Amino acid sequence: MTPAELAEVVLSAAHAVFEDRGLDRSALPAQTTLERPRNPEHGDYASTLALQLSKKVGVPPRELAAALADQLGKASGVKSVEIAGPGFLNIRLDAAAAGQLAKVIVEAGPAYGRSDTLAGQRINLEFVSANPTGPVHIGGVRWAAVGDALSRLLRATGADVGTEYYFNDAGSQIDRFARSLLAAAQGQPAPEDGYGGAYIAEIAAEVVKRRPEVLDLDEAAAQEVFRVEGVQLMFAEIKSSLRDFGVEFDTYFNEKDLHDRGELDQALDRLREQGHLYESEGATWLRTTDFGDDKDRVLRKSNGEWTYFAADCAYYLDKRERGFERVVIMLGADHHGYIGRMKAMAACFGDDPDRNLEILIGQLVNLLRDGAPVRMSKRAGTVVTLEDLVDAIGVDASRYALARYSSDSPIDIDVELWTRATRDNPVYYVQYVAARTASVGRNAAEVGLTRGEAAGFHAELLSHEKENELLKALAEFPAVVSSAAELRGPHLVARYLERLAGAYHRFYDNCRILPRGDEEVTDLHRARLWLNDATRVVIANGLRLLGVSAPERM
């Protein structure tokens, strides 16, 4: 019996109690949830339904709990129900009902853990969005791992998600990038405000190879060639490195398109219609202080140039007009000040900032080698890049390490730890279970042990304490996925997988799955193979949500 099925049984019992006592059934919820008691001695599941309903219907909670317990005790699969404290219900399942979960999981396969919790929501999820002026640095890599995992979680819970990379191919940073390329091609040092690193020389050489006439042009024309060609080359490299990292976007959105299509003017017109624009000192301002910002923001300067914030406004409006109900933007730690102005901007458009816009801030990441931070890339010259991280610990470990922690906490990634083939390496610990469950399956086939037909599955034989512990852990997965999606926390999945791995190791050490020598294959062996295979399904499903592989061999 799954937690969802048991929750339905509890609700059905409540309906029966209300009918018997003539209570108002409109007070009953459409659905209820169950909790896992921290102490296993308190049962398999706990319900607070009696506490929730007692005031609504005027029945003391313990009295209502007693009636619910009596009704629940009659349900198939429920071994016992105890009343605790002011009216908690502690529920124990019989072994057969608990063990059926193994079959449910194996038969569901990749679908186990998926739900429609967020069905009907259209979410635009923007992450990374690094300027094409250099390789993706380690902070951007964190968002690549977390953002991609979050998109998988949102889709697994029924949301309609569009992932997006905002490609800034306009503005002063691009001009500095072009000047840096031109200087490198001419054999000159980088401009004082320019970009350095070996990658600048590499891209400059490639531009000259493509356009050999560029060095014969005047400076302005040459700089434009380096801008167009250099940005194209840099962004192609960024997309390639992200693809190798397992991250691809539904949409790559060019900032320049906002300018070319007149969308900044359209955004200005919309804000003017809403009554939030004013002119001062020759510039056009947005009155964001009306909605809690610390100061009003300039959209168009007195010289006619647009500000970056004007592009932010136009881009937000573009997303909303493409039908996205909720716009989620992932930004680095240095963008914390953007939250107030962006929320105010959404309100100026007439949106509800709490419903239509969500901004997630990620903290810094350090790569450690021999206990000391790795300060810079050999190629980029100033920062640690995606390639540096992958070269150091690999794609799987990188993605797992970056997704394992709440994004609002800083991370130190220790190269020695994350490359170690030991249990203290979290990704190895989890992937080892994936490989071990697959190995058990191969070894079982060699000795003629198969799960057999589902109808012949003897779930009641899974009565060992460690089998029950593993079943409880497996049952938690759908709720973990749902919570991780709603709380924007892929780290909840990683931490769950580590708990599940621990439960499986304890099961494996205490409950022999394969027959010894000439020992006859029994129904218990088959039942344990169902449980082994169910664990592999959940481990694989969880790792897939993080974009990490579930190897069959290690």
KOLKOLPA-968262 format. One record per atom (N, C-alpha, C): y, z, x. Coordinates in steps of 0.2 Angstrom, whole numbers, plus 2048, in hexadecimal, padded with zeros to 3 digits. Atoms other than C-alpha are relative to their C-alpha. Layout:
N
YZX
...
REM end
This chain:
554
7FA800804
800800800
806800804
7FA8007FC
8117FB807
8058057FD
7FB7FC802
820806806
8047FE7F9
7FD803806
8287FA7F9
7FB8017FA
8057FF806
8187FB7EE
8008077FE
8007F9802
81880E7EF
8068027FC
7FA7FF804
82A80E7EA
8007FE7F9
801803807
8268047DB
7FC8057FC
8057FB803
8188117D7
8048067FE
7FB7FA802
82581F7D8
8047FF7FA
7FB802805
8318167CD
7FC8007F9
804801807
8238127C0
7FF8077FE
8017F9802
81F8257C0
8068037FD
7FA7FD803
8318297BD
8017FD7F9
7FF803807
83181D7AE
7FB8047FB
8057FD804
8218257A7
8038087FE
7FD7F9801
8298377A9
8068007FB
7FA800804
8398327A1
7FE7FE7F9
802802807
83082A792
7FD8067FD
8037FB803
825839790
8058067FE
7FB7FB801
834845790
8067FE7FC
7FA802804
84083A786
806800804
7FA8007FC
84C839794
8037F9800
7FD806800
85982B796
7FE7FC806
8028047FB
85181D79F
8057FC804
7FB8037FD
8618157A3
802803807
7FF7FD7FA
8638227B0
7FC7FE806
8058027FB
85581B7BA
8037FA804
7FE8057FC
8598107C9
7FC7FA7FF
804806800
8537FE7CA
7FB800805
8058007FB
84A8027DA
802807804
7FF7FA7FD
8488117E5
7FD7FF807
8038007F9
8448147F8
7FD806802
8047FB7FE
83981F801
802801808
7FF7FF7F9
83B828812
7FA802803
8067FD7FC
82F82D820
802807802
7FF7F97FE
82E840822
800800808
8008007F9
832844834
7FA804803
8077FD7FF
823850834
7FB7FD7FC
806803804
813847830
7FC8057FC
8047FB804
80C857829
8038007F9
7FC800807
81985481A
7FE7FA7FC
802805804
810845815
8017F9803
7FF8077FD
811832817
8077FE7FE
7F9802803
82182F80C
8038067FC
7FD7FB804
82E83A804
8057FC7FB
7FC803804
8388367F5
8058057FD
7FB7FB803
84983E7EF
8027FE7F9
7FF802807
8488367DE
8028057FB
7FF7FB805
8478467D4
807803802
7F97FD7FF
85784D7DD
8057FB7FE
7FB805802
86083D7DA
8017FF7F8
800801807
85C83D7C7
8018067FC
7FF7FA803
85D84F7C3
8068017FC
7FA7FF803
86F8517BF
8027FB7FB
7FE806806
8708407B5
7FC8027FA
8037FF806
8638467A9
7FF8087FE
7FF7F9802
8668597A9
7F9804801
8077FD7FF
85485E7B0
801803807
8007FD7F9
85386A7BF
7FB7FC805
8048057FC
84D8607CE
7F9802802
8077FE7FE
83D86A7D2
7FC7FF7FA
804802806
8388687C0
7FF7F97FF
801807800
83B8567C0
7FB7FD805
8058027FA
8328547D1
7F98027FE
8077FE802
82385E7C9
7FD7FB7FC
802805805
8228517BB
7FE7FA804
8028067FC
8238437C7
7FA800804
8067FF7FB
81684A7D3
7FA8007FC
806801805
80A84C7C4
7FE7F97FE
801807802
80D83A7BF
7FD7FC806
8018037FA
80C8347D1
7F8801802
8067FE7FE
7FC83D7D4
7FA7FC7FC
805804804
7F38327C7
8007F9803
8008077FE
7F88227D0
7FB7FE805
8058027FB
7EB8187DA
803800807
7FD8007F9
7ED81A7EC
803806803
7FD7FA7FE
7F682A7EC
7FB806800
8057FB7FF
7EC8387F3
8038077FE
7FE7F9802
7F88477F0
8087FF800
7F9800800
80A84B7EC
802807800
7FE7F97FF
81385B7F1
8088007FF
7F97FF801
8248627EC
803805805
7FD7FC7FA
82F8687FA
8078027FF
7F97FE800
8408717FB
8028007F8
7FD800807
84B86E7EC
7FE7FB7FB
803805805
84185F7E5
7FE7FA804
8038057FC
83B8547F3
7F97FF7FE
807801801
82B84B7F0
7FD7FD806
8048037FA
81F8497FF
7F97FD7FD
806804803
81283C7FB
7FB7FE806
8058027FB
802839804
7FB7FA7FD
804805803
7F8829802
7F8801802
8078007FD
7E5828803
7FF7FB805
8028047FA
7DD81F812
8007F97FD
801807803
7D980F807
8077FD7FF
7F9803801
7EB80D801
8047FF806
7FC8017FA
7F3810812
7FD7FA804
8038057FB
7E780581B
8007F97FD
7FF807803
7EA7F680F
8067FD803
7FA8037FD
7FA7F3818
7FE7FC806
8028047FA
7F17EC827
7FE7F97FD
802806803
7EA7DE81B
8067FC7FE
7FA803803
7FB7DB813
8047FD806
7FC8027FB
8037D9824
7FD7FA803
8038067FD
7F67CD82B
8017FA7FC
800806805
7F67C281B
8087FE800
7F9802801
8097C281B
8037FC807
7FF8037F9
80A7BD82E
808800801
7F98007FE
81C7B8833
8058027FA
7FB7FE806
8237BC821
800808800
8007F8801
81F7CF823
807802804
7F97FD7FE
8307D8825
8067FC7FD
7FB804803
83A7CA81D
8018037F9
7FE7FE806
8437CE80D
8067FC7FD
7FA803803
8517C9801
8068057FF
7FB7FB801
85C7D8804
8077FD800
7F98037FF
86B7CD809
8017F97FC
800807803
8677BE7FE
8067FF7FC
7FA802803
8767B57F7
806801804
7FB8007FC
8817B9805
8017FA805
7FF8057FB
8897AB80F
804803806
7FD7FC7FB
88D7B2820
8027FB806
7FF8037FA
8967A982F
800804806
8017FB7FA
8917B183F
8027FC806
7FD8037FA
89C7AC84E
7FF805806
8017FB7FA
8977B385F
8007FB807
7FF8037F9
8987AF872
8077FD800
7F9804800
8A77A2870
804801806
7FD8007FA
8AA7A3882
8047FA802
7FC8067FF
8B8798888
7FD7FB805
8038057FC
8B2788891
803800807
7FD8007F9
8BA78D8A2
7FC803805
8057FE7FB
8AB7948AA
7F98027FD
8067FF803
8997998A8
8008077FC
8007FA804
8947A689B
7FF806804
8017FA7FC
8977B78A2
7FB8057FC
8057FC803
88C7C689F
8028047F9
7FD7FE806
8977CD891
7FE7FB7FA
801805805
8957BD888
7F87FF7FE
807800801
8827BD88B
7FE8057FB
8027FA804
8817CE882
8017FD7F9
7FF803807
8887C5872
7FC7FB7FF
805805802
87D7B7874
7F98037FE
8067FD802
86E7C2873
8008047FA
8007FC806
8747CE866
8027FB7FA
7FE804805
87C7C085C
7FB7FC7FD
806804803
86D7B585B
7FB8047FD
8057FB803
8627C4857
8038027F9
7FD7FE807
86E7C9849
7FF7FA7FB
800806804
86E7B7842
7F88007FD
807800803
85B7B8841
7FE8067FB
8017FB804
85B7C9839
8047FF7F9
7FC802806
8687C382C
7FC7FB7FC
804805803
85D7B4828
7FA8037FD
8067FD802
84E7BF827
8008057FA
7FF7FC805
8567C981A
8047FD7FA
7FE804806
85B7BB80F
8077FD800
7F9802800
86D7B7814
8007F9802
7FF8077FE
8737A5816
805800806
7FC7FF7FA
87A7A5828
8027FA804
7FE8057FC
884799832
802803806
7FE7FD7F9
88579D845
8057FB803
7FA8057FE
89579684D
802803807
7FD7FF7F9
89C79585F
8077FC7FF
7F9802800
8AF79385F
8027FD807
7FF8037FA
8B378786D
8077FF801
7F98007FF
8C478A874
8027FA805
7FF8057FB
8C977987B
8077FE800
7F9801800
8DC77B879
803806803
7FC7FA7FD
8E9787881
801800807
7FE8007F9
8EF78D891
7FA801805
8067FF7FB
8DE793898
7FD7F9802
8028067FE
8D8781897
8047FC805
7FC8037FB
8E777B8A0
7FF803807
8017FD7F9
8E47878AE
7F97FE803
8068037FE
8D27818AE
8007F9803
7FF8077FE
8D776F8B0
804800807
7FC7FF7FA
8E47748BE
7FB802806
8057FD7FB
8D677D8C7
7FB7FA802
8058057FF
8CA76E8C6
8047FB805
7FC8057FD
8D87628CC
801803808
7FF7FD7F9
8DC76E8DB
7FA7FF804
8068007FC
8CA76F8E0
7FE7F8802
8018077FF
8C875C8DF
8047FD806
7FB8027FA
8D775A8EB
7FF804806
8017FC7FA
8D07678F7
805805801
7FB7FB800
8DE7738F2
7FD8077FE
8027F9803
8DC7868EF
8018007F8
7FF7FF807
8DB78B8DD
8078037FE
7F97FE802
8EC78E8D4
7FF8087FF
8007F9800
8F17A08D4
7FD8037FA
8037FE807
8ED7A28C1
7FA7FC7FE
806805801
8DE7968C3
7F9804800
8077FE800
8CB7988C3
7FD7FE807
8038027FA
8C17998D3
7F88007FF
808800800
8AE7998D7
7FE7F9801
8038067FE
8A278C8DD
8007FB7FA
801804806
8A07858CB
8067FB7FF
7FA804801
8B277F8CB
8007FA805
8018067FC
8AF7748DA
7FA7FB7FE
806804802
89E76E8D3
8037FB7FA
7FD804806
8A77688C2
8057FB803
7FA8047FD
8B67618CC
7FC7FA803
8038067FD
8AA7568D6
7FC7FC7FB
804804805
8A07518C7
8057FB7FC
7FA804804
8B174B8BE
8027FA804
7FE8067FB
8B57418CE
7FB7FB800
806805800
8A47398CD
8007FC7FA
800804807
8A67348BB
8067FC800
7FA804800
8B872F8BD
804800807
7FE8007F9
8BB72A8CF
8087FE801
7F9802800
8CD7238CB
8048067FF
7FB7FA802
8D37358C6
804802805
7FB7FE7FB
8DA7398D7
8057FB802
7FA8047FF
8E572A8D7
8058007FA
7FC7FF805
8ED72F8C7
806805802
7FA7FB7FF
8FE7398C6
7FD8077FE
8037F9801
8FB74C8C4
7FF8017F9
8017FF807
8FE74D8B2
7FA7FC7FD
805804802
8F273F8AE
7F9802803
8067FD7FD
8E57468BA
7FE8067FD
8027F9803
8E67578B3
7FD7FF7F9
802801806
8E37508A2
7F87FD800
8078027FF
8D37478A8
7FC806802
8047FA7FE
8CD7578B0
7FF8057FA
8007FC806
8D17608A0
7FA7FE7FB
805803805
8C7755895
7F9800803
8078017FD
8B87518A0
7FE807803
8027F97FD
8B87638A8
7FD8047FA
8027FC806
8B776B897
7F97FE7FD
807802803
8A9760891
7FB802804
8057FE7FB
89F7638A1
7FE8087FF
8017F9800
8A27768A0
7FC8027FA
8037FE806
89E77788E
7F87FE7FF
807802800
88E76D890
7FC804804
8047FB7FC
88877989D
7FF8067FC
8017FA804
88C788892
7FB7FF7FB
805801805
882780884
7F9800802
8068017FD
87477C88F
7FD807802
8027F97FD
87378E897
7FE8047FA
8017FD806
874795885
7F97FE7FD
806802803
86678A87F
7FA802804
8067FD7FC
85B78F88E
7FF8087FF
8007F9802
85F7A1888
7FD8017F9
8037FF807
85879D877
8058007FB
7FA7FF805
86979C86E
8037F97FF
7FD806802
86F78D865
8048017F9
7FC7FF805
87D78C858
8007FB7FB
800805805
87E784847
8067FB801
7FA804800
89077F84A
804802807
7FC7FF7FB
89A77D85A
8077FD7FE
7FA802803
8AC77D854
806800805
7FB8017FB
8BA77685E
8078027FE
7F97FD802
8CB77F85E
8057FA7FF
7FC806800
8D376E861
8007FD7F9
800803807
8CD768850
8058037FB
7FB7FC804
8D8775848
8077FD800
7F98037FE
8E776D850
8007F97FD
800807802
8E275B84D
7FF7FF7F9
800801807
8DE75D83B
8058047FC
7FA7FD803
8EE767837
7FE8067FC
8027FA803
8E4777832
805806801
7FB7FB7FF
8F178283A
8068007FB
7FB801805
8FE77B82F
7FE8027F9
8037FE806
8F377D820
7FF8087FF
8007F9801
8F078F824
8078037FF
7F97FD801
903792826
8027FF7F9
7FE801807
90578A815
7FD8057FB
8047FB804
8F879680D
803807801
7FD7FA7FF
9007A5815
8078017FD
7F9800803
9117A080F
7FF8007F9
8017FF807
90A79E7FE
7FF8077FE
8017F9801
9047B07FF
806804801
7FA7FD800
9157B5803
800805807
8017FB7FA
9117BD815
8037FD806
7FD8037FA
91B7B1820
807801800
7F9800800
92D7B3826
8027FD807
7FD8037FA
9387AB833
805805804
7FB7FB7FC
9417B5841
8007FD807
7FE8037FA
9497AF851
7FD7FA802
8038067FF
94379E84E
7F87FF800
807800800
9317A384D
7FD8017F9
8037FE807
9257A483E
7FB806801
8047FA7FF
91D7B583C
7FC8017FA
8047FE805
90F7BC832
8018087FF
7FE7F9801
9137CD82A
7F98047FF
8077FD801
9027D582E
801808800
7FF7F8800
90A7E782F
7FF8027F8
8017FE807
9097E681C
7F98027FE
8077FF801
8F67E881E
7FD804806
8037FB7FB
8F57F582C
8017FE807
8008027F9
8F87EB83C
806804803
7FB7FC7FD
9037F4849
8067FC801
7FA804800
90F7E5849
7FF7F97FD
800807803
9137D4841
7FE7FB806
8038057FB
90B7C584A
8047F9800
7FD8067FF
9137B5850
7FB7FB7FF
805806800
90A7A584A
8037FA803
7FD8067FC
917798850
806802804
7FB7FE7FC
92279B85E
8077FC7FF
7F9803801
93579685E
8007F9803
8018077FD
930787869
7FC7FB7FD
805804804
92478185C
7F9800802
8078007FE
914785865
7FD8057FC
8047FB804
90678E85C
7FE805804
8037FA7FC
90079F861
7F87FF7FF
8077FF801
8ED7A3863
7FF8037FA
8027FC806
8EE7AE854
8017FB7FA
7FF805805
8F479F84A
7F97FC7FF
807803800
8E379684F
7FB8057FD
8057FB803
8DA7A684A
8018007F8
7FF800807
8E27A5839
7FD7FA7FD
802806803
8DE793836
7F8800801
8078007FF
8CC79583D
7FC8057FA
8027FB805
8C97A4831
8007FC7F9
800803807
8CF79A822
7FB7FA800
805805800
8C478B827
7F98037FF
8067FD801
8B5796827
7FF8027F9
8007FE807
8B979D816
8007FA7FB
800806804
8BC78C80F
7FA7FC800
807803800
8AB786815
7FB8047FC
8047FC804
8A4793809
7FD806802
8037FA7FD
8A07A2814
8048067FD
7FD7FA803
8A37B280A
802805805
7FF7FB7FB
8A27BD819
8007FD807
7FF8037F9
8A97B882B
7FE806804
8017FB7FB
8A17C2839
8017FE807
7FD8027F9
8A97C184A
7FE805805
8027FB7FA
8A17C985A
8057FF806
7FB8007FB
8AE7CD867
7FF805806
8017FB7FB
8AE7D5878
805806800
7FC7FA800
8B57E687C
8077FF801
7F98017FE
8C67DF882
8037FE7F9
7FD803806
8C97D9870
8018057FA
8007FA805
8C97EA867
8077FF7FC
7F9800803
8DC7E7863
8007FA7FB
800806805
8D77D7859
7FE8037F9
8037FE806
8CF7E184B
8068017FB
7FB7FF805
8DF7E7843
8047FA7FD
7FD806802
8E87D6843
7FC7FC7FC
804804804
8D97CD83D
7FF8027F9
8017FE807
8D67D882F
8067FF7FC
7FA801804
8E87D782A
8017F97FE
800807802
8E77C482B
7FC7FE7FA
804801806
8D97C481F
8038027FA
7FC7FE806
8E37CE813
8067FC7FE
7FA804801
8F27C3815
7FD7F97FC
803805803
8E67B580F
7FE8017F9
8027FE806
8E27BF800
7F98027FF
8077FE800
8D17C4805
7FF807801
8017F97FF
8C97D5806
7FD801807
8028007F9
8C87D9818
7F9804801
8067FC7FF
8BA7E5816
7FA7FC7FD
806803803
8AF7D980C
8007F9804
8008077FD
8B47C8814
8007FF807
7FF8007F9
8B77CC826
7FC806804
8037FA7FD
8AC7D6832
8017FE808
7FF8017F9
8B07D8845
7FC805804
8057FB7FC
8A37DF851
8037FF807
7FD7FF7F9
8A97E5862
7FA802805
8057FF7FB
89D7E4871
802803806
7FE7FC7FA
89E7F0880
7FE7FC806
8028047FA
89C7EB892
7F9801802
8078007FD
88C7E789B
801800808
8008007F8
8897EB8AE
7F87FE802
8078027FC
87A7E38B8
800804806
8017FC7FA
8747F08C4
7FA7FD805
8058027FB
86A7EC8D4
800806805
8007FA7FB
8647FB8DF
8058057FE
7FB7FB802
86F8068D4
8077FE800
7F9802800
87F7FD8D7
8017FA7FC
7FE805804
8887F18CC
8007F9804
8008077FD
8867DE8D0
8077FE7FD
7F9801802
8997D98D0
8017F97FE
7FE807801
8997C68D0
7FA7FB801
8058067FF
88F7B68CF
8027FC807
7FF8047FA
88C7AC8DF
8047F97FE
7FD806802
89179D8D5
8078007FC
7FA7FF804
89F7A38C9
805803804
7FB7FD7FC
8A77AE8D6
8038067FE
7FC7FA802
8AF7BB8CB
7FC8047FB
8047FC806
8A27C08BD
7F87FF801
807801800
88F7C28BB
7FF7FC7FA
801805805
8897B48B0
7F98007FD
806800804
87B7B08A4
7FA7FE805
8068027FB
8717A78B2
7FF805805
8027FA7FC
8737B68BD
7FB8057FD
8047FC804
86C7C18B0
7F97FE7FF
807803801
85D7B68AC
7FC7FF807
8038007FA
85A7B38BE
7FD806803
8027FA7FE
8597C58C1
7FA8037FC
8057FC803
84E7CB8B3
7FC7FB7FB
803804805
8497BC8A8
8038007F9
7FD801806
84D7B6897
7FE8057FB
8027FB804
8427C288D
803806801
7FE7FA7FE
8477D1896
8088007FF
7F8800801
85A7CC895
8018017F9
7FF800808
8597C9882
7FF8077FE
8027FA803
8507D987F
805806802
7FB7FA7FD
85B7E488B
8078007FC
7F9801803
86B7DD883
8008027F9
8007FF807
8657DF871
7FD8077FF
8037FA801
85D7F0874
8058067FF
7FB7FB801
86D7FA873
8057FE7FB
7FB801805
87A7FC866
8067FC804
7FB8047FD
8887EF86A
806804802
7FA7FC7FE
8957FC86A
7FF805806
8017FC7FA
88E805879
7FF7FC806
8018047FA
88F7FF88B
7F9800803
8078007FE
87F7FA894
8007FF808
8028027F9
8797FB8A6
7F97FD800
8068037FF
86B7EF8A9
7FD800807
8037FF7F9
8607F48B8
7FB7FB801
8048057FE
8587E68C0
7F9802801
8067FE7FE
84A7F08C7
7FC8027FA
8037FE806
8467F88B6
7FD7FA7FC
802805805
8467E88AC
7FB7FB803
8058047FD
83B7DF8B8
7F9803801
8067FC7FE
82E7ED8BA
7FA7FF7FA
806801805
81C7EA8B2
7FD8077FF
8037F9802
81B7FC8AC
8038027F9
7FE7FE807
81D80589C
8078037FF
7F97FE801
82E80C8A0
8057FA800
7FC806801
8357FA89F
7FF7FE7F8
801801807
8387F888C
7FD7FA7FE
802806802
8357E688A
7F87FF802
8078007FE
8257E7894
7FB8047FC
8047FB804
81F7F688A
7FE7FC7F9
801803807
8217EC879
7FC7F9801
8038067FF
81B7DB880
7F9801802
8077FF7FE
80B7E3887
7FC8017FA
8047FF807
8067E8875
7FF7F97FD
802807803
8087D6870
7FA7FD804
8058037FC
7FD7D187F
7F98047FE
8067FC801
7F17DF87C
7FC7FF7F9
803802807
7EE7DB869
7FD7FA800
8038077FF
7EB7C986E
7FA800804
8067FF7FC
7DF7CE87B
7FA8037FC
8067FD804
7D57D986F
7FD7FB7FB
803805804
7D47CA863
7FC7FB804
8048057FC
7CD7BF871
7F9803801
8067FD7FE
7C17CC876
7FB8017FA
803800806
7BC7CF864
7FC7FA7FF
804806801
7B77BD862
7FA7FF805
8058017FB
7AD7BD872
7F98057FE
8057FC802
7A27CB86A
7FE7FF7F9
802801807
7A17C4859
8038047FB
7FD7FC805
7AD7D0851
8067FC7FD
7FB803803
7B87C8844
8038057FA
7FE7FC806
7C37D0836
7FC7FF7FA
804801806
7B87C8829
8057FE7FA
7FC801806
7BE7C4817
8048067FE
7FB7FB803
7CD7CD810
7FC8057FB
8037FC805
7C27D3802
7FB805803
8057FC7FD
7B67DB80E
803805804
7FC7FC7FC
7C47E5816
7FF8077FE
8017F9803
7C07F8815
806804803
7FA7FD7FD
7D17FF817
7FF808800
8017F9800
7CB811813
7FD803806
8037FE7F9
7C2811824
806802805
7FB7FF7FC
7D381282C
8038077FF
7FE7F9801
7D482582B
802804806
7FE7FD7FA
7D782A83D
807802800
7F97FE800
7E7834840
8047FA804
7FC8057FC
7ED82684D
8007F97FC
800806804
7E8818841
8068017FA
7FB7FE805
7F3821833
8077FF803
7FA8007FD
801823840
8027F8801
7FF8077FF
800810844
8027FD7FA
7FE803806
80080B832
8078027FD
7FA7FD802
80F81682E
8067FC804
7FB8047FC
81880D83D
8017F97FD
800807802
8137FC837
8047FF7F9
7FC800807
81A800825
807801801
7F97FF7FF
82B80482C
8047F9801
7FD8067FD
82E7F2832
8057FD7FB
7FB804805
8367EA822
8068047FF
7FA7FC801
8427F9820
804800806
7FC8007FA
8477F8832
8047F9801
7FC807800
84B7E5831
8068007FB
7FB800805
8557E8821
806804803
7FB7FC7FE
85F7F6829
8037FD806
7FD8047FB
8627EC839
8047FB7FE
7FB805802
8697DE830
8068037FD
7FA7FE803
8747E8825
805804805
7FC7FC7FC
87A7F3833
8027FC806
7FE8057FB
87C7E483F
7FD803807
8037FD7FA
8707ED84B
7F97FE802
8078027FD
8627E3854
7FD805804
8037FB7FC
8607F285F
7FB8047FC
8057FC804
8577FB850
7F97FD800
806803800
84A7EE851
7FC801807
8037FF7F9
8477F0864
7FD807800
8027F9800
846803862
7FA8017FC
806800804
83A801854
7FA7FD803
8058037FC
82F7F685E
7FD804805
8027FC7FB
82E80286C
7FC8067FD
8047FB804
82881085F
7FA7FD7FE
806803802
81C804858
7FB7FF806
8048017FB
815800869
7FD807802
8037F97FE
81381386D
7FA8017FB
8057FE805
80981585C
7FA7FB802
8068047FE
7FE806861
7FC802806
8047FE7FA
7FA80C872
7FC8077FF
8047FA802
7F581D86B
7FA7FE7FB
806803804
7EA81485E
7FB7FD804
8058047FC
7E280986B
7FC805805
8037FB7FC
7DF819876
7FB8047FD
8047FB804
7D6823868
7FB7FC7FC
804803805
7CE81685D
7FD7F9803
8038057FC
7C280A865
7FF7FA7FB
800806804
7C47F885D
7FA7FC801
8068047FF
7B67EF865
7F9804801
8077FC7FF
7A37F4865
7FF800807
8027FF7F9
79C7FA875
7F97FD801
8068037FE
78E7F087D
7FC7FD7FA
804803806
7807EC870
8028037FA
7FE7FC806
7897F7863
8017FB7FA
7FF805806
7887EF852
8078007FD
7FA800803
7987E984A
8008037FA
8007FD806
79D7F483C
8077FE7FC
7FA801804
7AA7F482E
806803803
7FB7FD7FD
7B4800838
8037FC806
7FD8057FB
7B67F4847
8047FB7FC
7FC805804
7BB7E783A
8078027FE
7FA7FD803
7C87F2832
805801806
7FC7FF7FB
7CF7F7843
8037F9803
7FE8067FE
7D07E5848
8067FD7FB
7FA801805
7DB7E2838
806804802
7FA7FC7FE
7E67F083E
8037FD807
7FE8037F9
7E77E9850
8047F97FE
7FC807801
7EC7D7849
8068017FC
7F97FE804
7F97DF83D
805802805
7FB7FE7FB
8017E784C
8037FA804
7FD8067FD
8027D6855
8057FD7FC
7FB803804
80A7CF846
807803800
7FA7FC800
8177DC845
804800807
7FC8017F9
81B7DC858
8037F9801
7FE8077FF
81C7C9858
8067FF7FB
7FA801805
8287C9848
806804803
7FA7FD7FD
8337D6850
8037FD806
7FE8037FA
8347CE861
8037F97FE
7FD807802
8387BD858
8078017FE
7F97FF802
8477C5850
805802805
7FC7FF7FA
84D7CA861
8007FA804
8008067FC
84A7B9868
7FC801806
8057FE7FA
83C7C0874
7F97FE7FE
807802801
82B7B9876
7FB8057FF
8057FB801
81B7C2871
7FA7FD804
8058047FC
80F7BC87F
7F98027FE
8077FF801
7FC7BB87D
7FD803806
8037FE7FA
7F97BF88F
806803804
7FB7FE7FB
8037C989C
7FC802807
REM end
